[in-house]
Amino acid sequence: MVVIEGNLSSEQLQFFDSNGYLVLESFASQEEIQSMRQRMEQLLDEFDCSSDASVFSTKNQQETTNDHFFESAEKISFFWEEKAFDEDRNLKQPKQFSINKVGHALHEKDAVFNKFSSSDKVSSMLWSLGYKRPVVIQSMYIFKQPGIGGEVVPHQDNSFLYTEPTTCTGLWLALEDATIVNGCLWAIPGSHKNGLVRRFLRDESGVHFDKPSPCYNQEDFVSLEVKAGSLVVIHGDLIHQSFENQSSKSRHAYSLHVVDTNGCKWAEDNWIRRNVDPEPLFSS
């Protein structure tokens, strides 16, 4: 039994319960931001462009999901931006400006990202939210490249990382200022109270959603503009999205998704099928 003190106030918990998201400013220090950004620069330098990598797109997720994607659950894998290539499948710019994201096991396989992901402040926050035996089920470094950073369509995290009952929370750390201009997050406040709309399933034929996406009114979304170092905590049923980055500035972020493993069951038809169970951050 680990004794942890929660670090969220009753006001913050009330805001999260009402709105389905919470912004924690200055959650990461400048040193933490710098170390993660520098480490990713290093990983990109070492990445061989000619090696196996695939395009990541939320608009064509069924078509772009392949073995490279499935195997990334327990690896550090690189995914290209959809608009990174010309008609002859050649990169239009250097690889550093062509990658959409790196995932999905940075938190396990890299010491720098593990240090933040398993930090006391992350555990304390999850304790505040009521987690009993949380695990980080996936991590992503998202680039939102200048000019080509792709749109992320409206979605709920529980669709992709389903437990029975549902327990997913997204932790989205801004490593650069995120603005309306460079593709910040947008969310529909309170939409988590309407429950899960659809699931993203994996079966012998690949992956697919069990229902079509509803149409959302863009006027219902609010922008979540945040400074570098801010953490956005996202309820698993919150409808959220981000638009293309059409600016000249990138919008780097480090994203974690956490689920509980106490009193709930990981769905076998989720896209992630691990060979080794993840280590819990704490057990209470």
Backbone as CSV, one residue per row, in Angstrom:
resi,resn,N_x,N_y,N_z,CA_x,CA_y,CA_z,C_x,C_y,C_z
1,MET,0.854,-1.197,0.000,0.000,0.000,0.000,0.889,1.246,0.000
2,VAL,0.682,2.098,-0.968,1.452,3.334,-1.061,0.584,4.476,-0.570
3,VAL,1.156,5.317,0.307,0.408,6.472,0.792,0.802,7.679,-0.055
4,ILE,-0.168,8.238,-0.771,0.071,9.387,-1.639,-0.919,10.477,-1.274
5,GLU,-0.450,11.713,-1.299,-1.370,12.828,-1.066,-1.784,13.403,-2.407
6,GLY,-3.082,13.610,-2.584,-3.567,14.213,-3.818,-3.128,15.670,-3.914
7,ASN,-2.878,16.140,-5.140,-2.422,17.524,-5.290,-3.441,18.420,-6.002
8,LEU,-4.686,17.938,-6.164,-5.725,18.777,-6.756,-6.663,19.289,-5.659
9,SER,-7.035,20.565,-5.753,-7.937,21.168,-4.763,-9.376,20.745,-5.050
10,SER,-10.254,20.985,-4.077,-11.665,20.637,-4.281,-12.268,21.478,-5.406
11,GLU,-11.778,22.731,-5.573,-12.259,23.588,-6.669,-11.850,23.025,-8.026
12,GLN,-10.611,22.550,-8.105,-10.130,21.963,-9.364,-10.900,20.687,-9.702
13,LEU,-11.153,19.870,-8.703,-11.901,18.626,-8.931,-13.339,18.929,-9.349
14,GLN,-13.900,19.968,-8.785,-15.270,20.372,-9.135,-15.317,20.874,-10.587
15,PHE,-14.299,21.644,-10.983,-14.237,22.151,-12.360,-14.111,20.977,-13.341
16,PHE,-13.240,20.019,-13.000,-13.033,18.851,-13.859,-14.325,18.043,-13.983
17,ASP,-15.011,17.869,-12.866,-16.264,17.103,-12.860,-17.331,17.794,-13.711
18,SER,-17.387,19.111,-13.668,-18.388,19.871,-14.428,-18.067,19.952,-15.914
19,ASN,-16.779,20.188,-16.222,-16.384,20.501,-17.598,-15.743,19.345,-18.358
20,GLY,-15.168,18.378,-17.621,-14.523,17.242,-18.295,-13.079,17.497,-18.677
21,TYR,-12.558,18.668,-18.306,-11.137,18.955,-18.527,-10.669,19.899,-17.435
22,LEU,-9.354,20.011,-17.292,-8.760,20.894,-16.300,-7.396,21.314,-16.810
23,VAL,-7.087,22.592,-16.744,-5.766,23.090,-17.136,-4.950,23.372,-15.880
24,LEU,-3.787,22.729,-15.783,-2.870,22.953,-14.663,-1.654,23.692,-15.206
25,GLU,-1.610,24.991,-14.951,-0.509,25.801,-15.477,0.794,25.479,-14.748
26,SER,1.912,25.625,-15.475,3.259,25.407,-14.913,3.391,24.032,-14.244
27,PHE,2.734,23.025,-14.810,2.822,21.675,-14.234,4.228,21.105,-14.436
28,ALA,4.805,21.359,-15.598,6.179,20.918,-15.878,7.114,22.111,-15.800
29,SER,8.304,21.885,-15.270,9.300,22.955,-15.170,9.974,23.188,-16.524
30,GLN,10.656,24.313,-16.645,11.417,24.601,-17.873,12.467,23.524,-18.121
31,GLU,13.059,23.013,-17.038,14.092,21.968,-17.164,13.477,20.679,-17.736
32,GLU,12.290,20.317,-17.252,11.620,19.109,-17.749,11.253,19.261,-19.226
33,ILE,10.723,20.433,-19.575,10.363,20.687,-20.977,11.600,20.571,-21.859
34,GLN,12.663,21.233,-21.422,13.906,21.245,-22.205,14.467,19.837,-22.374
35,SER,14.460,19.058,-21.302,15.051,17.716,-21.373,14.258,16.816,-22.320
36,MET,12.914,16.932,-22.314,12.099,16.104,-23.219,12.273,16.545,-24.672
37,ARG,12.340,17.852,-24.893,12.517,18.346,-26.269,13.894,17.966,-26.816
38,GLN,14.913,18.092,-25.978,16.267,17.733,-26.423,16.384,16.233,-26.685
39,ARG,15.754,15.451,-25.826,15.795,13.992,-26.021,15.104,13.604,-27.323
40,MET,13.980,14.271,-27.635,13.282,13.953,-28.880,14.120,14.369,-30.091
41,GLU,14.822,15.480,-30.000,15.740,15.880,-31.077,16.755,14.780,-31.345
42,GLN,17.268,14.229,-30.258,18.254,13.137,-30.339,17.646,11.903,-31.019
43,LEU,16.456,11.517,-30.571,15.785,10.341,-31.146,15.523,10.545,-32.643
44,LEU,15.150,11.765,-33.012,14.902,12.061,-34.427,16.188,12.008,-35.242
45,ASP,17.273,12.520,-34.671,18.567,12.460,-35.361,18.958,11.013,-35.648
46,GLU,18.670,10.142,-34.684,19.061,8.723,-34.805,18.099,7.932,-35.688
47,PHE,16.909,8.485,-35.936,15.882,7.776,-36.709,16.277,7.666,-38.180
48,ASP,16.240,6.446,-38.692,16.578,6.183,-40.096,15.313,6.310,-40.946
49,CYS,15.298,7.352,-41.793,14.117,7.629,-42.651,13.718,6.455,-43.520
50,SER,14.696,5.683,-43.924,14.388,4.600,-44.866,13.824,3.378,-44.148
51,SER,13.833,3.419,-42.811,13.325,2.268,-42.051,11.800,2.281,-42.056
52,ASP,11.238,1.288,-41.415,9.783,1.118,-41.397,9.125,2.255,-40.622
53,ALA,8.253,2.979,-41.257,7.446,4.018,-40.599,6.183,4.170,-41.419
54,SER,5.117,4.641,-40.798,3.874,4.784,-41.545,3.257,6.145,-41.268
55,VAL,2.304,6.502,-42.103,1.603,7.772,-41.962,0.569,7.640,-40.852
56,PHE,0.407,8.716,-40.043,-0.660,8.718,-39.058,-1.698,9.756,-39.447
57,SER,-2.961,9.330,-39.466,-4.056,10.235,-39.793,-5.288,9.833,-39.014
58,THR,-5.934,10.812,-38.370,-7.189,10.483,-37.674,-8.362,10.509,-38.637
59,LYS,-8.147,11.102,-39.817,-9.247,11.157,-40.801,-9.356,9.839,-41.569
60,ASN,-8.215,9.150,-41.742,-8.212,7.872,-42.475,-7.618,6.771,-41.605
61,GLN,-8.122,6.679,-40.383,-7.475,5.802,-39.404,-7.518,4.326,-39.801
62,GLN,-8.613,3.889,-40.395,-8.700,2.486,-40.789,-7.659,2.149,-41.858
63,GLU,-7.477,3.079,-42.809,-6.557,2.821,-43.920,-5.092,2.892,-43.487
64,THR,-4.777,3.755,-42.501,-3.369,3.965,-42.151,-2.906,3.090,-40.982
65,THR,-3.797,2.289,-40.410,-3.409,1.409,-39.309,-2.863,0.098,-39.873
66,ASN,-1.627,-0.224,-39.480,-0.976,-1.431,-39.989,-0.141,-2.064,-38.879
67,ASP,0.670,-3.066,-39.240,1.469,-3.767,-38.226,2.421,-2.826,-37.496
68,HIS,2.973,-1.851,-38.242,3.871,-0.864,-37.625,3.148,-0.152,-36.484
69,PHE,1.883,0.185,-36.717,1.076,0.859,-35.696,0.822,-0.091,-34.518
70,PHE,0.371,-1.304,-34.798,0.065,-2.262,-33.729,1.292,-2.534,-32.851
71,GLU,2.451,-2.730,-33.502,3.673,-3.076,-32.759,4.210,-1.907,-31.937
72,SER,3.764,-0.694,-32.257,4.261,0.491,-31.563,3.782,0.561,-30.114
73,ALA,2.814,-0.278,-29.754,2.268,-0.264,-28.387,3.348,-0.486,-27.344
74,GLU,4.388,-1.247,-27.704,5.462,-1.529,-26.746,6.825,-1.083,-27.271
75,LYS,6.805,-0.090,-28.173,8.051,0.378,-28.791,8.041,1.903,-28.922
76,ILE,9.170,2.436,-29.363,9.241,3.844,-29.762,9.229,3.849,-31.285
77,SER,8.101,4.243,-31.862,7.917,4.197,-33.315,7.604,5.594,-33.848
78,PHE,7.944,5.805,-35.113,7.802,7.114,-35.753,6.693,7.057,-36.801
79,PHE,5.895,8.130,-36.842,4.769,8.204,-37.780,4.840,9.516,-38.545
80,TRP,4.727,9.419,-39.884,4.825,10.594,-40.741,3.539,11.407,-40.760
81,GLU,3.675,12.687,-41.053,2.526,13.528,-41.380,1.982,13.108,-42.745
82,GLU,0.673,13.206,-42.896,0.023,12.849,-44.156,0.530,13.725,-45.313
83,LYS,0.802,14.986,-45.026,1.202,15.927,-46.077,2.717,16.097,-46.184
84,ALA,3.469,15.132,-45.643,4.929,15.250,-45.654,5.547,14.862,-47.004
85,PHE,4.770,14.167,-47.846,5.329,13.601,-49.076,4.769,14.278,-50.322
86,ASP,5.587,14.270,-51.391,5.085,14.731,-52.688,4.430,13.555,-53.424
87,GLU,4.040,13.777,-54.665,3.323,12.732,-55.419,4.168,11.485,-55.670
88,ASP,5.490,11.651,-55.641,6.389,10.507,-55.866,6.830,9.851,-54.563
89,ARG,6.140,10.202,-53.467,6.420,9.640,-52.137,7.798,10.033,-51.622
90,ASN,8.290,11.200,-52.040,9.529,11.754,-51.482,9.168,12.806,-50.445
91,LEU,9.971,12.882,-49.378,9.733,13.893,-48.357,9.902,15.285,-48.949
92,LYS,9.002,16.179,-48.585,9.058,17.548,-49.110,9.952,18.448,-48.252
93,GLN,10.279,17.991,-47.034,11.137,18.763,-46.132,11.911,17.789,-45.249
94,PRO,12.900,18.276,-44.482,13.694,17.362,-43.644,12.814,16.540,-42.701
95,LYS,13.330,15.366,-42.303,12.531,14.450,-41.466,12.058,15.116,-40.169
96,GLN,12.882,16.029,-39.604,12.509,16.704,-38.348,11.193,17.471,-38.471
97,PHE,10.856,17.888,-39.695,9.637,18.657,-39.916,8.565,17.841,-40.636
98,SER,8.754,16.522,-40.677,7.840,15.648,-41.415,7.126,14.633,-40.531
99,ILE,7.597,14.492,-39.304,7.034,13.485,-38.394,5.791,14.035,-37.701
100,ASN,4.724,13.241,-37.695,3.493,13.610,-36.994,3.640,13.361,-35.495
101,LYS,4.081,12.140,-35.172,4.218,11.797,-33.754,5.174,10.630,-33.581
102,VAL,5.585,10.445,-32.333,6.400,9.297,-31.934,5.657,8.619,-30.788
103,GLY,5.486,7.309,-30.864,4.746,6.593,-29.816,4.962,5.090,-29.968
104,HIS,4.403,4.310,-29.103,3.455,4.657,-28.056,3.964,4.224,-26.674
105,ALA,5.305,3.959,-26.599,5.857,3.485,-25.321,7.079,4.296,-24.884
106,LEU,7.080,5.598,-25.182,8.164,6.478,-24.715,8.280,6.425,-23.194
107,HIS,7.139,6.351,-22.523,7.107,6.351,-21.063,7.783,5.128,-20.453
108,GLU,7.889,4.053,-21.238,8.522,2.816,-20.753,9.946,2.661,-21.254
109,LYS,10.161,3.033,-22.509,11.415,2.673,-23.187,12.480,3.769,-23.151
110,ASP,12.120,4.964,-22.670,13.089,6.052,-22.656,13.152,6.672,-21.260
111,ALA,14.362,6.804,-20.719,14.535,7.257,-19.336,14.033,8.681,-19.116
112,VAL,14.246,9.571,-20.080,13.836,10.974,-19.923,12.316,11.077,-19.836
113,PHE,11.611,10.393,-20.738,10.151,10.451,-20.742,9.560,9.656,-19.576
114,ASN,10.247,8.590,-19.177,9.795,7.813,-18.028,9.848,8.637,-16.744
115,LYS,10.883,9.464,-16.640,11.063,10.270,-15.423,9.865,11.190,-15.186
116,PHE,9.395,11.847,-16.242,8.220,12.709,-16.092,6.954,11.874,-15.894
117,SER,6.799,10.826,-16.711,5.560,10.034,-16.713,5.298,9.360,-15.375
118,SER,6.363,8.987,-14.680,6.197,8.279,-13.397,6.540,9.178,-12.211
119,SER,6.531,10.501,-12.439,6.880,11.446,-11.378,5.816,11.466,-10.278
120,ASP,6.230,11.914,-9.104,5.304,11.988,-7.963,4.115,12.894,-8.265
121,LYS,4.360,13.988,-8.997,3.249,14.934,-9.235,2.187,14.329,-10.155
122,VAL,2.607,13.482,-11.096,1.624,12.789,-11.942,0.823,11.802,-11.088
123,SER,1.523,11.038,-10.260,0.832,10.069,-9.385,-0.110,10.760,-8.408
124,SER,0.333,11.886,-7.843,-0.516,12.617,-6.882,-1.798,13.115,-7.546
125,MET,-1.664,13.576,-8.783,-2.843,14.060,-9.499,-3.815,12.910,-9.782
126,LEU,-3.279,11.765,-10.173,-4.134,10.603,-10.456,-4.791,10.084,-9.177
127,TRP,-4.071,10.177,-8.089,-4.650,9.824,-6.784,-5.843,10.734,-6.489
128,SER,-5.671,12.036,-6.734,-6.759,13.002,-6.533,-7.990,12.638,-7.354
129,LEU,-7.745,12.096,-8.557,-8.851,11.750,-9.459,-9.503,10.405,-9.110
130,GLY,-8.949,9.724,-8.094,-9.590,8.498,-7.620,-9.009,7.202,-8.154
131,TYR,-7.856,7.275,-8.825,-7.231,6.045,-9.335,-6.706,5.188,-8.188
132,LYS,-6.823,3.861,-8.355,-6.371,2.909,-7.333,-5.075,2.187,-7.739
133,ARG,-5.001,1.838,-9.032,-3.800,1.124,-9.518,-3.586,1.520,-10.981
134,PRO,-3.226,2.793,-11.216,-3.170,3.305,-12.591,-1.938,2.834,-13.358
135,VAL,-2.130,2.641,-14.658,-0.995,2.391,-15.556,-1.063,3.389,-16.711
136,VAL,0.115,3.805,-17.175,0.174,4.559,-18.428,0.082,3.526,-19.541
137,ILE,-0.966,3.599,-20.346,-1.196,2.588,-21.384,-0.599,3.018,-22.723
138,GLN,-0.407,4.329,-22.909,0.294,4.785,-24.111,0.832,6.193,-23.901
139,SER,1.877,6.526,-24.648,2.447,7.871,-24.609,2.795,8.282,-26.031
140,MET,2.714,9.581,-26.286,2.988,10.103,-27.624,3.673,11.463,-27.524
141,TYR,4.667,11.659,-28.358,5.228,13.000,-28.550,4.635,13.497,-29.854
142,ILE,3.875,14.589,-29.780,3.133,15.090,-30.940,3.755,16.405,-31.395
143,PHE,4.038,16.520,-32.694,4.792,17.665,-33.212,3.913,18.798,-33.733
144,LYS,2.784,18.476,-34.327,1.921,19.485,-34.961,2.804,20.432,-35.786
145,GLN,3.387,19.872,-36.830,4.410,20.573,-37.616,3.883,21.851,-38.270
146,PRO,4.742,22.877,-38.422,4.322,24.113,-39.080,3.829,23.837,-40.499
147,GLY,2.666,24.380,-40.822,2.157,24.280,-42.194,1.488,22.976,-42.559
148,ILE,1.964,21.849,-41.979,1.401,20.544,-42.377,0.850,19.739,-41.202
149,GLY,0.967,20.280,-39.977,0.488,19.546,-38.794,-0.981,19.192,-38.933
150,GLY,-1.295,17.908,-38.975,-2.630,17.434,-39.353,-3.707,17.690,-38.309
151,GLU,-4.933,17.758,-38.805,-6.123,17.886,-37.966,-6.325,16.604,-37.160
152,VAL,-6.793,16.751,-35.918,-7.251,15.604,-35.125,-8.757,15.780,-34.950
153,VAL,-9.517,14.871,-35.536,-10.973,15.034,-35.591,-11.591,14.834,-34.203
154,PRO,-12.822,15.337,-33.987,-13.462,15.184,-32.677,-13.526,13.715,-32.252
155,HIS,-13.120,13.466,-31.014,-13.078,12.076,-30.532,-13.126,12.059,-29.005
156,GLN,-13.280,10.846,-28.469,-13.217,10.579,-27.029,-12.133,9.538,-26.799
157,ASP,-11.294,9.732,-25.802,-10.186,8.799,-25.577,-10.661,7.403,-25.171
158,ASN,-11.799,7.325,-24.485,-12.325,6.006,-24.093,-12.689,5.139,-25.299
159,SER,-12.910,5.751,-26.454,-13.201,4.968,-27.668,-12.054,4.024,-27.997
160,PHE,-10.824,4.495,-27.756,-9.623,3.775,-28.191,-9.010,2.933,-27.075
161,LEU,-9.241,3.344,-25.832,-8.586,2.708,-24.681,-9.665,2.361,-23.664
162,TYR,-10.433,1.335,-24.016,-11.676,1.034,-23.306,-11.445,0.041,-22.173
163,THR,-11.933,0.399,-20.988,-12.002,-0.561,-19.884,-13.464,-0.648,-19.455
164,GLU,-13.786,-1.736,-18.785,-15.153,-1.944,-18.267,-15.092,-1.976,-16.752
165,PRO,-15.581,-0.946,-15.993,-16.117,0.318,-16.505,-15.010,1.212,-17.078
166,THR,-15.386,2.299,-17.755,-14.409,3.168,-18.412,-13.583,3.949,-17.388
167,THR,-12.260,4.045,-17.646,-11.361,4.703,-16.669,-10.276,5.561,-17.321
168,CYS,-10.324,5.781,-18.628,-9.220,6.479,-19.290,-9.219,7.980,-18.971
169,THR,-8.050,8.511,-18.709,-7.839,9.961,-18.604,-6.642,10.332,-19.475
170,GLY,-6.791,11.394,-20.249,-5.698,11.896,-21.072,-4.951,12.997,-20.336
171,LEU,-3.626,12.960,-20.404,-2.773,14.002,-19.817,-1.964,14.604,-20.960
172,TRP,-2.247,15.839,-21.296,-1.687,16.479,-22.482,-0.808,17.641,-22.038
173,LEU,0.504,17.465,-22.162,1.463,18.463,-21.686,1.973,19.305,-22.846
174,ALA,1.753,20.610,-22.758,2.258,21.520,-23.791,3.757,21.719,-23.600
175,LEU,4.536,21.375,-24.623,5.988,21.602,-24.593,6.346,22.908,-25.295
176,GLU,5.355,23.478,-25.978,5.446,24.818,-26.560,4.089,25.481,-26.321
177,ASP,4.045,26.799,-26.411,2.752,27.483,-26.298,1.803,26.934,-27.363
178,ALA,0.571,26.633,-26.956,-0.442,26.133,-27.894,-1.513,27.211,-28.060
179,THR,-1.689,27.677,-29.295,-2.614,28.778,-29.574,-3.611,28.358,-30.651
180,ILE,-4.619,29.184,-30.849,-5.581,28.936,-31.925,-4.853,28.872,-33.264
181,VAL,-3.808,29.687,-33.409,-3.090,29.789,-34.687,-2.289,28.523,-34.997
182,ASN,-1.645,27.926,-33.985,-0.800,26.752,-34.282,-1.444,25.415,-33.929
183,GLY,-2.762,25.421,-33.651,-3.457,24.141,-33.523,-3.679,23.647,-32.112
184,CYS,-4.088,24.532,-31.193,-4.353,24.114,-29.810,-5.539,23.145,-29.746
185,LEU,-5.728,22.573,-28.556,-6.884,21.704,-28.327,-8.171,22.533,-28.260
186,TRP,-9.270,21.898,-28.665,-10.619,22.450,-28.496,-11.474,21.355,-27.840
187,ALA,-12.411,21.756,-26.986,-13.249,20.761,-26.302,-14.669,21.292,-26.133
188,ILE,-15.608,20.357,-26.000,-16.999,20.725,-25.685,-17.184,20.543,-24.175
189,PRO,-17.206,21.651,-23.420,-17.342,21.535,-21.959,-18.597,20.755,-21.570
190,GLY,-18.415,19.809,-20.640,-19.552,19.034,-20.136,-19.961,17.859,-21.010
191,SER,-19.319,17.709,-22.182,-19.736,16.636,-23.101,-19.447,15.246,-22.546
192,HIS,-18.549,15.146,-21.545,-18.241,13.844,-20.940,-19.449,13.259,-20.211
193,LYS,-20.418,14.129,-19.865,-21.583,13.651,-19.112,-22.563,12.890,-19.987
194,ASN,-22.379,12.963,-21.305,-23.283,12.253,-22.224,-22.820,10.827,-22.513
195,GLY,-21.704,10.419,-21.922,-21.238,9.045,-22.071,-20.485,8.797,-23.363
196,LEU,-20.066,7.552,-23.538,-19.250,7.162,-24.684,-20.122,6.974,-25.920
197,VAL,-19.702,7.591,-27.023,-20.490,7.578,-28.258,-20.214,6.338,-29.106
198,ARG,-18.938,5.967,-29.231,-18.591,4.820,-30.081,-17.236,4.271,-29.684
199,ARG,-16.935,3.071,-30.168,-15.662,2.419,-29.847,-14.857,2.132,-31.111
200,PHE,-13.550,2.120,-30.934,-12.598,1.779,-31.996,-12.139,0.351,-31.714
201,LEU,-12.529,-0.583,-32.573,-12.341,-2.010,-32.307,-11.268,-2.620,-33.203
202,ARG,-10.585,-3.602,-32.665,-9.617,-4.385,-33.451,-10.090,-5.831,-33.517
203,ASP,-10.162,-6.358,-34.737,-10.521,-7.762,-34.917,-9.654,-8.360,-36.017
204,GLU,-10.007,-9.558,-36.479,-9.155,-10.247,-37.467,-9.040,-9.487,-38.790
205,SER,-9.993,-8.591,-39.059,-9.942,-7.849,-40.331,-9.224,-6.497,-40.194
206,GLY,-8.778,-6.162,-38.982,-8.083,-4.890,-38.774,-8.773,-4.066,-37.702
207,VAL,-8.932,-2.753,-37.954,-9.577,-1.872,-36.980,-10.741,-1.130,-37.626
208,HIS,-11.722,-0.799,-36.817,-12.868,-0.047,-37.326,-13.651,0.516,-36.150
209,PHE,-14.402,1.580,-36.397,-15.337,2.099,-35.395,-16.628,1.297,-35.471
210,ASP,-17.282,1.113,-34.318,-18.528,0.343,-34.315,-19.728,1.179,-34.753
211,LYS,-19.551,2.517,-34.802,-20.632,3.407,-35.240,-20.016,4.583,-35.980
212,PRO,-20.793,5.232,-36.854,-20.265,6.443,-37.498,-20.124,7.583,-36.484
213,SER,-19.287,8.554,-36.828,-19.106,9.701,-35.935,-20.330,10.610,-35.989
214,PRO,-20.796,11.070,-34.839,-21.873,12.065,-34.860,-21.369,13.372,-35.484
215,CYS,-22.264,14.221,-35.889,-21.889,15.560,-36.357,-21.921,16.489,-35.153
216,TYR,-20.857,17.229,-34.967,-20.788,18.158,-33.844,-20.908,19.591,-34.344
217,ASN,-21.522,20.424,-33.530,-21.634,21.850,-33.826,-20.354,22.532,-33.362
218,GLN,-19.587,23.111,-34.294,-18.311,23.713,-33.950,-18.470,24.866,-32.964
219,GLU,-19.658,25.442,-32.891,-19.878,26.546,-31.951,-19.899,26.065,-30.494
220,ASP,-20.044,24.756,-30.295,-20.055,24.211,-28.930,-18.654,24.060,-28.341
221,PHE,-17.630,24.086,-29.202,-16.250,23.884,-28.748,-15.660,25.176,-28.188
222,VAL,-14.839,25.028,-27.154,-14.052,26.162,-26.652,-12.568,25.852,-26.869
223,SER,-11.789,26.883,-27.145,-10.355,26.690,-27.371,-9.630,26.580,-26.034
224,LEU,-8.625,25.722,-25.988,-7.819,25.562,-24.781,-6.399,26.041,-25.105
225,GLU,-6.253,27.356,-25.171,-4.934,27.934,-25.421,-4.133,27.878,-24.122
226,VAL,-2.934,27.319,-24.177,-2.128,27.157,-22.953,-0.670,27.493,-23.226
227,LYS,0.025,27.852,-22.165,1.462,28.131,-22.234,2.252,26.831,-22.095
228,ALA,3.461,26.821,-22.609,4.359,25.670,-22.433,4.478,25.347,-20.944
229,GLY,4.418,24.058,-20.615,4.481,23.621,-19.221,3.122,23.333,-18.619
230,SER,2.056,23.800,-19.298,0.693,23.539,-18.808,0.281,22.107,-19.128
231,LEU,-0.442,21.500,-18.206,-0.987,20.160,-18.416,-2.502,20.266,-18.551
232,VAL,-3.039,19.697,-19.625,-4.491,19.619,-19.791,-4.914,18.201,-19.415
233,VAL,-5.764,18.093,-18.401,-6.288,16.796,-17.953,-7.629,16.594,-18.658
234,ILE,-7.781,15.450,-19.336,-8.933,15.246,-20.224,-9.708,13.988,-19.815
235,HIS,-10.955,14.159,-19.443,-11.823,13.016,-19.113,-11.965,12.126,-20.353
236,GLY,-12.004,10.831,-20.132,-12.050,9.874,-21.237,-13.252,9.981,-22.151
237,ASP,-14.333,10.608,-21.677,-15.536,10.773,-22.501,-15.679,12.194,-23.065
238,LEU,-14.702,13.074,-22.801,-14.785,14.453,-23.305,-14.572,14.483,-24.818
239,ILE,-15.454,15.173,-25.531,-15.281,15.380,-26.974,-14.244,16.486,-27.161
240,HIS,-13.136,16.162,-27.828,-12.099,17.168,-28.074,-11.473,16.956,-29.443
241,GLN,-10.796,17.970,-29.926,-10.225,17.945,-31.277,-9.109,18.979,-31.360
242,SER,-8.397,18.983,-32.501,-7.507,20.106,-32.829,-7.480,20.247,-34.339
243,PHE,-7.247,21.471,-34.799,-7.252,21.743,-36.236,-5.844,21.665,-36.803
244,GLU,-5.762,21.708,-38.122,-4.457,21.747,-38.787,-3.650,22.939,-38.293
245,ASN,-2.337,22.758,-38.279,-1.457,23.883,-37.970,-1.063,24.553,-39.278
246,GLN,-1.650,25.686,-39.557,-1.339,26.398,-40.802,-0.376,27.550,-40.555
247,SER,0.181,27.589,-39.337,1.118,28.669,-38.994,2.555,28.251,-39.296
248,SER,3.477,29.141,-38.992,4.903,28.846,-39.204,5.558,28.341,-37.926
249,LYS,4.753,28.112,-36.860,5.298,27.644,-35.583,4.777,26.251,-35.261
250,SER,5.657,25.402,-34.767,5.226,24.056,-34.350,4.473,24.149,-33.023
251,ARG,3.898,23.026,-32.603,3.137,22.960,-31.354,3.413,21.609,-30.706
252,HIS,4.629,21.469,-30.159,5.016,20.195,-29.571,4.249,19.928,-28.278
253,ALA,3.888,18.661,-28.072,3.189,18.251,-26.844,3.581,16.816,-26.513
254,TYR,3.540,16.489,-25.237,3.749,15.112,-24.776,2.446,14.657,-24.131
255,SER,1.907,13.563,-24.650,0.587,13.108,-24.231,0.667,11.712,-23.609
256,LEU,0.013,11.553,-22.466,-0.086,10.255,-21.787,-1.557,9.877,-21.676
257,HIS,-1.834,8.580,-21.761,-3.186,8.096,-21.460,-3.079,7.043,-20.362
258,VAL,-3.894,7.240,-19.356,-3.841,6.407,-18.152,-5.167,5.666,-18.004
259,VAL,-5.094,4.397,-17.609,-6.306,3.649,-17.232,-6.063,2.990,-15.884
260,ASP,-7.143,2.654,-15.209,-7.016,1.946,-13.934,-6.989,0.440,-14.200
261,THR,-6.383,-0.292,-13.278,-6.360,-1.758,-13.405,-6.957,-2.412,-12.160
262,ASN,-7.567,-1.578,-11.317,-8.203,-2.086,-10.113,-9.720,-1.979,-10.274
263,GLY,-10.421,-3.109,-10.225,-11.883,-3.087,-10.299,-12.420,-2.815,-11.686
264,CYS,-11.591,-2.992,-12.701,-12.064,-2.821,-14.077,-11.276,-3.767,-14.990
265,LYS,-11.792,-3.975,-16.190,-11.192,-4.945,-17.112,-10.805,-4.261,-18.424
266,TRP,-9.582,-4.500,-18.868,-9.096,-4.006,-20.164,-9.766,-4.808,-21.270
267,ALA,-10.374,-4.116,-22.239,-11.106,-4.808,-23.301,-10.140,-5.494,-24.270
268,GLU,-10.416,-6.744,-24.569,-9.537,-7.513,-25.452,-9.605,-7.052,-26.901
269,ASP,-10.673,-6.320,-27.269,-10.778,-5.844,-28.648,-10.297,-4.392,-28.811
270,ASN,-9.532,-3.887,-27.817,-8.825,-2.621,-28.000,-7.690,-2.817,-29.004
271,TRP,-7.219,-1.711,-29.612,-6.127,-1.842,-30.589,-4.823,-2.262,-29.920
272,ILE,-4.628,-1.838,-28.668,-3.398,-2.209,-27.951,-3.547,-3.607,-27.377
273,ARG,-2.642,-4.487,-27.800,-2.578,-5.849,-27.242,-1.146,-6.085,-26.807
274,ARG,-0.902,-5.916,-25.544,0.465,-5.984,-25.027,0.894,-7.416,-24.742
275,ASN,2.203,-7.644,-24.896,2.778,-8.941,-24.514,3.111,-8.963,-23.032
276,VAL,3.441,-7.783,-22.498,3.803,-7.663,-21.084,2.897,-6.618,-20.456
277,ASP,2.306,-6.943,-19.314,1.449,-5.968,-18.630,2.253,-4.757,-18.184
278,PRO,1.700,-3.549,-18.309,2.432,-2.361,-17.861,2.541,-2.311,-16.340
279,GLU,3.587,-1.671,-15.873,3.809,-1.511,-14.427,2.885,-0.411,-13.892
280,PRO,2.180,-0.662,-12.774,1.350,0.417,-12.213,2.214,1.548,-11.623
281,LEU,1.692,2.771,-11.686,2.401,3.915,-11.106,2.370,3.832,-9.591
282,PHE,1.276,3.323,-9.050,1.159,3.050,-7.604,-0.003,2.077,-7.421
283,SER,-0.094,1.524,-6.229,-1.201,0.614,-5.910,-1.708,0.967,-4.523
284,SER,-3.013,1.227,-4.435,-3.567,1.645,-3.125,-4.638,0.668,-2.668
